[in-house]
Amino acid sequence: MMKSSIYWPQRQEELAAALEKDEAALKRRLLRQYEAEAAKLEREIAAYYKRYGEDNIVKYADLFKKLPDSDIMLLIQRMDEFEKKYPEYADLMPIRESIYKLNRLEGLQQSIRLQQRELGAITNRELKEHLASLAYKSTGAADKIMGLAVNSSAMKIFSGTVWSGESDFSQRIWQNTDKLADYLNNDIANGFARGDSYERLIKNVRSRFINVAKNDAYRLIYTEGTYVMNESSAAVFEKDFEDYEFQVADSNACPVCKALNGKKFKFSQRVPGRNFPPMHPWCRCHYGVAVVDWDKWQDEYVKKHGGKGSSNRIISSFKGAGTVSDDYDNFKQAKKTVIGTAKTEAEKKAFINAFIKKYENAEFENMLMIDKNGTVHLFESDYTAGIYYDEYKPLFKGSYNIHNHPRNETQYTFSPDQDVYTMFEEDAAVMEAFDYKYIYHMERAEGVTFEKWDEARYDAEQNISKIMDEHKLSFDDYQEQKLHLIIDEACKKCGIKYYRRLRK
C-alpha cells in the first residue's frame, strides 16, 4: 500500500510511547496475578493456624512433626500439574522422594517454592511475548526506514540473549522467584518461632510478597525493554551504517549515561552495559545513527544497493524534512497501467488469478486495483516494502485491490499501520494480499473508523496470550500467528469481515 517518509527520531519517540503503554498493561496483568497468589498463600497459612494452632498461635515445635500423607499427596499433585502445564520447566521440580520426608514447616515452605515456580512460569511467558512483540515492532520500524520488508525468516528475538554478562531474562526471573521464596520462608519460620499471630504474620508476608515480586518484575520489564528496543533496530541499521551516537533519555539521566552522551561508537563494537543502552537497570537511554559525510555514505549505499532515490529517502528519514529534495524522485511512484475492465465476477477473478501467478515470486511489491467502475489498474513498484501511488489515491474509493508480499518476506497478514490504515483512509471496499503461504482478505464495514478498529486491535494485542491459548497455539507459533490473530480479533469486535486462507 502507499508509503510516505518517516523521520526516524520521531519514530523512536512513537516506539517509546507505545512501549510505555504496553509495559503499563503488562505490569497491571502481573500485579493482578501476584495479588491473587498472595491471597492464596494467606489462605494456606490460615489453614496451618487452624489445623496446628491454638488461640491464634502455632507452636513452633509442632511444625517439626511429619507432614500428613494428605498434604504430601497434594504437593505431589501440584508438581504433576506443573509438569503437565509447563513441561519445559519440569527439571525445576524437586525430587519426588524428598517430599515424603518433609515435616509440617518444610511442607509449607515447599508449597511456597512451588507457588513461586508457577509465578515464574507465568512471568516468563508474559515477558517473553511482550519482548517478542517489541522486537517485531522495533525491527519492523527500522526495516521501513531502510525500505525493507520485515523478513520473517531472518526475524530475531533478542530477548533470550545474555547481554548483561550474567544471565538472560529467564534466568533472572528464576533467580528472583528463588530469592522471594527464601525471603518468604524465612519470614514465616521466624514468625512461627516468635509466636506471631496470624494477622501479624500475614501482614509481613503479604508486604514482602507483593513488593519484592512487583519491584523485581518491573525492573526486568523496563530494562529488558530498553535492550530489545535498541538492539533489534541496531541489528538492521548496522548493515548499512558504521557508527552510532549514544543518547541519554532526558536531563535526569545518571552520571554514567551522561558521561557517554554524544559519544560515537562502532555498531560492530557495541556492548550493552559498556557503550550501548541499557547501561544499568532502569536505564531508558537510546542511540542515533552517526554519519559524518552523508554524500560519501550515499555513494557507498548506491554502489552496494543501487537506487539513489532510495538512499535520498533514507537520508531524509534520519536528517529530517527539508534536508533532501522533496520531489518525487526520492519516493519513486509506482508505474501505473490500465490493463482492462472487469464487469463480472468471472472477469474479476481472471485478472486476480493472473496477477497472483505473475507476481508470486516477484522481488518487489506490486498491486492490482479494480476501481468502482470496473477499470483494472496495475501498479508496479521498485520497493520491497511498499507501493508509492499517492497521485492516484482518488481511484481507490470503493475499489478492490490486491498486492503481493515479496517471496519469503511477510508478516503473515496485513500491516496494521500501513495496509489497514490506508484502506480506511482511502475508503477502499476490499483489500487482499498474498505471500508464499497465505491469501489475506479484509472488507470495509459501514460506520467503522480506523481509530475504532485500532482501539480494538490494541485490546486484542494486550490479550494475545489468552487468544493463543484459546487457539491451542504455543510460543513456537508466535511469529506466524500473533499479528494475524490480533487483526482477526479486532475485526470480529468491529464487525469487519477478515480471513486468511492457505494458498492452493
Secondary structure, 3 states (H helix, E strand, C coil): CCCCCCCHHHHHHHHHHHHHHHHHHHHHHHHHHHHHHHHHHHHHHHHHHHHHEECCEECHHHHHCECCHHHHHHHHHHHHHHHHHCHHHHHHCCCHHHHCCCEHHHHHHHHHHHHHHHHHHHHHHHHHHHHHHHHHHHHHHHHHHCCCCCCHHHCCCHHHCCCCCCCCHHHHHHHHHHHHHHHHHHHHHHHHHHCCCHHHHHHHHHHHHHHHHHHHHHHHHHHHHHHHHHHHHHHHHCCCCCEEEEECCCCCCCHHHHHHCCCEEEHHHCCECCCECCCCCCCCCEEEEECCCHHHHHHHHHHHHCCHHHHHHHHHHHHCCCCCCCCCCCCCCCEEEEEEECCCHHHHHHHHHHHHHHHCCCCCCEEEEECCCCEEEEEECCCCCCCCCHHHHHHHCCCEEEEECCCCCCCCCCCHHHHHHHHHHHCCCEEEEECCCEEEEEECCCCCCHHHHHHHHHHHHHCHHHHHHHCCCCHHHHHHHHHHHHHHHHHHHHCCCEEEEECC
